[in-house]
Amino acid sequence: MGDSLDVEKIENDDFFKQFLEPGVELNDATKLLTVAQQLKKLELALQVLDAELYNQVITNHEDLLSQVTWVEKIEGVLAIMQGHVQSLLSAVEHLRGKIVEPFNRIEAQTIILRRLHETSDILRRVGRVQHLLHSQKLVAQISNPDRSSDIIAAAKSIRELEELMADSDLSGLDIIADDQQSVKSLKLTVKKIATDALSLGLQQSDSTKVSMAIQVFENLEILKIAVDKITELALGEVEKAAKESLEVSLPVNQDTTKRGGPGRAALPSPGTSGNVRTKLWENLDRLFQETVYTQCVQIELLERILLEHHTKEFDGFSHKFWNDVTGKLSKIFVERSQASSLVKQALEGEYPKFLRIFLDLKKRLKERLQAIGTYTIGRDILQPFENAYLSRSISRLLDPVHTMFSADSAPSQDEIDILIRTITSELSVSLVDESLSTIVARNVGKAIRLFCLKCEQGLITGGEASQVIDTQTPGQQTNALLANLLFYLATQTTRVISNLAGSLPSEGASVIATSLEEINKLTKNILSPIMSSISDAIESIILTMHDDSEFREPSSPLGREIPYSLYMRELQAFILRSVTTFLSSYKNQVVVAECCHVVASRCIELFVRHACLVRPLSAYGRAKLIADFGQMEIALAPLCRGGQLGTLEQQQYRTLRALKALLPLGPEKMVEKVVEMKGEGGVPASLVLLNLFSGAPPELQSPHQSAGWSISRLSQWMDNHPSEKDRLALSSGPLQRYESIIRQKNITSFHPLFPLMTKLANLGQQTS
């Protein structure tokens, strides 16, 4: 029916939601219900709930009965547990009463016992103080400082007294107030005894006294303070001595000052500057050799004994002291040099003397401390003055070079002598130290290189410098003069280095020797244009042999002596004239000889090459060519003086002699010799192959003819291809072409030279 309800509808009904969910607002339809309608809904809902409750009880009555039974049991157990808890609380309260009262009594007794112990300890300390302070032993130890063991024991006792009195519990006790003052007085006495012993021990180098003082300070636990004090005093001595050493001034001319007027300055007395400077150097020598040396030795002794007592904290102590000394001295020297021009001039201008004093100190310390080696003595103190001295030194070396080239004319030997004297002076005064000598040697090298640069800037270039047709041009004379000046500078410098041999460091001598090599290089560059022109002219003369028709004459008239060729006469005359006119004025004959050797080697190479290219070559022509080979040595004699013809480059001379010996032989013998030697120390196979072309038939063209080249172009190609394999390959082309021609013409045999030439050409394939 429409008014029937169930549980689900009650939950979803808006009217019942106000009971199930408080705070829910009712909709308008619900608000319009009358009281009767609301009561009716409530009555129906109660009926539904009763029915639902009845159904649940009927359905789950066994479970409900079981839960009710367990609830009753739990209530019984809880009642029993409550009784047990009450009993436990009573027992705990009873036990607490038995523990608290004994604890309080024990705590009170403990406080009393602790106070008794503290009082007993204070009394014991006071008793110990009284015993140590008022015993006759301590007084006897202090009153007898000569016995080191006594004073050391006294220091130990005083330190123990200080530790005892340092307890705050003893402060304010009248019984030891006077004792505290006595301990302070005794400590001062012992400290003074130890200080005096340490000072005296260091002065006398008495390690026993120094060791005793260190043990006293160590027992008093003021060792670091005492060592710092000693170091401070030592630095103070050095500082004081350094300032006094540099306190020099020029005496003023009193007569001048009396007559002085406005604008007139006081002048130093004549002749006093040298005396003052002498005094300055004496003071500096005394500063380093006495004051600094003494303090360093004392500090080293102190450090050694400190380390013997296993005080590792002082390891490197002397090194630190030396750094402090150099720091102070460096500061004083810089300040004094800035304040006094005399000191500045002395330390910078005569730096080697300053360095010698320093090195003497270093040497003495090294000899004195050789077994220990505690000092690492650097030269930082000298650095500002060394830099200034080296700056002046390089100026003194470079200024003569700039001066001698300031005029338009070339320098004179007198001006070079001034530079040599400067070099000698600078190197001589620098010999006090190897490092300084090396640096000065580098400066000498710079001066030599500057001289070379100035000479190079004054050289004449172009055609005027390279012509070899006429007499020497003014430009060539200028170049020769500059080259001779370079040689003179090198000779004189070498003499200076030789005189200083054994004193000048090897590195410094090597630096100067390297700079002197620049002179030889520049001399070679000066000679290079002339040598190139001579070489070109020689090549032009040798090329004319191909225009000599006598090489192609079929035979020589009977009884006629075979003369050498006209081109050879021209070559001999040209070489002799070139050496006499253009090379004899150069005094550096070693460099001239090197350049001449290159030209001579090139001359032989060209002569041998073109001699093998002459074609056709008759028997008379071959004999004449052999005569030319003999004359070639005469032609080269001016270029290779002193019998040095056999030392030419690339063994060209050996090739000349070997080919001269092969030419009289027949082709078969020539080829046989070449194959036996295989190019080792003999004539290259490519040259012999070119020579065989001279007797070949017209069909067998020479390599340059086959390629359509001139002889000059072939010569250039051979210059660019020195490999024997390449040269033999070039000659193989005409041989292959000749073979093709013979086969095309169906000729039954080859020319007799062809197999021999092919055999030589195949040597190139074998070597590859």
Order of alpha helices (4+ residues) and beta strands (2+ residues): alpha-alpha-alpha-alpha-alpha-alpha-alpha-alpha-alpha-alpha-alpha-alpha-alpha-alpha-alpha-alpha-alpha-alpha-alpha-alpha-alpha-alpha-alpha-alpha-alpha-alpha-alpha-alpha-alpha-alpha-alpha
